Every structure is written in structure tokens, then in C-alpha cells.
């Protein structure tokens, strides 16, 4: 049994992700670094009771920055999953 809380962090609500969800039925999730396509698919299907047709994963590297003291630092890395649902399925987002 898969635990969805260990895979899905949050759903990303940006202008681009809202456009993807309304036009193409794709939703963007922030996931933990150890998540794979299969585990993301199972977690979304279990959590939202929908049918997933495709999962794309993006590894985003952190950007180099400078701290207030002038020392070089780096923002944290993140992993995102873009999930495509079966035609007619929808995730109800309550904000």
C-alpha cells in the first residue's frame, strides 16, 4: 500500500498550471525527490479517485544566490510532476 503523503507535497497553482489544467487536463504537483512516475501515478489515483494517463517528471536545480553577508548560497532543488488525467476526469481544487 502506497502512502500518498510521502510522495505528494503540494499542488502547484500558478498561471501556467491553471492554463494547463483548464485546456489539457494536466495538473502540476510538487513531489518528494525519491518519487518515481509509478509512485506519483498511484498516489494521485488513490488521493483524488481519478484515472491518470501520463506522468512527466521535472528535476529543477536550485539557483545560485548570494546571502546578505555576500557568501554564495544556493536555493533548494525541487522535483515536480505534471500529471495528465483521462478525458472527463477532473480534480476539484479548493483554495
C-alpha positions as CSV (number, residue, x, y, z in Angstrom):
1,X,0.0,0.0,0.0
2,X,1.4,3.4,-1.0
3,X,1.3,6.4,1.3
4,X,0.4,9.5,-0.7
5,X,1.6,11.9,2.0
6,X,5.2,10.5,1.4
7,X,5.0,11.3,-2.3
8,X,2.8,14.4,-3.0
9,X,3.9,17.6,-1.2
10,X,1.6,20.2,-2.7
11,X,-0.3,21.0,-5.8
12,X,1.2,24.0,-7.8
13,X,-1.3,26.7,-8.5
14,X,0.4,29.1,-11.0
15,X,-0.9,30.9,-14.0
16,X,0.8,28.3,-16.3
17,X,-0.5,25.3,-14.3
18,X,-4.0,26.7,-14.2
19,X,-4.0,27.1,-18.0
20,X,-2.7,23.5,-18.4
21,X,-5.5,22.1,-16.2
22,X,-8.3,24.0,-17.9
23,X,-7.1,23.3,-21.5
24,X,-5.4,19.9,-21.4
25,X,-6.4,18.3,-18.1
26,X,-2.9,18.4,-16.7
27,X,-2.1,19.2,-13.1
28,X,1.2,20.1,-11.5
29,X,2.4,18.7,-8.2
30,X,5.4,19.3,-6.0
31,X,6.7,15.8,-5.1
32,X,9.5,14.4,-2.9
33,X,12.9,13.8,-4.5
34,X,12.5,10.0,-4.2
35,X,9.2,9.8,-6.1
36,X,9.0,8.0,-9.4
37,X,6.4,8.1,-12.2
38,X,4.8,4.9,-11.0
39,X,4.5,6.1,-7.3
40,X,3.2,9.5,-8.4
41,X,0.5,7.9,-10.6
42,X,-0.6,5.6,-7.7
43,X,-0.6,8.4,-5.2
44,X,-2.7,10.7,-7.4
45,X,-5.2,8.0,-8.3
46,X,-5.6,7.0,-4.7
47,X,-5.9,10.5,-3.3
48,X,-8.2,12.1,-5.9
49,X,-10.0,9.0,-7.3
50,X,-9.2,9.8,-10.9
51,X,-7.5,7.9,-13.8
52,X,-4.0,9.0,-14.8
53,X,-2.9,8.6,-18.4
54,X,0.6,10.2,-18.3
55,X,3.1,11.4,-15.8
56,X,6.1,13.7,-16.6
57,X,8.8,14.4,-14.0
58,X,10.9,17.6,-13.8
59,X,14.0,17.9,-11.7
60,X,14.7,21.5,-11.0
61,X,18.1,22.6,-9.8
62,X,18.5,25.3,-7.2
63,X,19.8,28.7,-8.4
64,X,23.0,30.2,-7.0
65,X,22.4,33.3,-4.9
66,X,24.3,35.5,-2.5
67,X,23.4,35.9,1.1
68,X,23.2,39.3,2.8
69,X,26.8,38.8,4.0
70,X,28.0,38.2,0.5
71,X,28.5,34.5,0.9
72,X,27.4,32.3,-2.0
73,X,24.4,30.1,-1.3
74,X,22.0,28.0,-3.4
75,X,18.3,27.7,-3.3
76,X,16.9,24.2,-2.7
77,X,16.4,21.7,-5.5
78,X,12.8,20.6,-6.3
79,X,11.0,17.9,-8.2
80,X,7.7,18.4,-10.0
81,X,5.3,16.1,-11.6
82,X,2.9,17.0,-14.4
83,X,0.0,14.6,-14.4
84,X,-2.4,14.1,-17.3
85,X,-5.8,12.8,-16.5
86,X,-8.2,10.8,-18.6
87,X,-10.6,12.9,-20.6
88,X,-13.6,13.9,-18.5
89,X,-11.7,13.4,-15.1
90,X,-11.1,16.5,-13.0
91,X,-9.5,17.4,-9.7
92,X,-11.6,19.8,-7.6
93,X,-9.3,22.4,-6.2
94,X,-10.4,24.2,-3.1
95,X,-8.3,27.2,-2.1
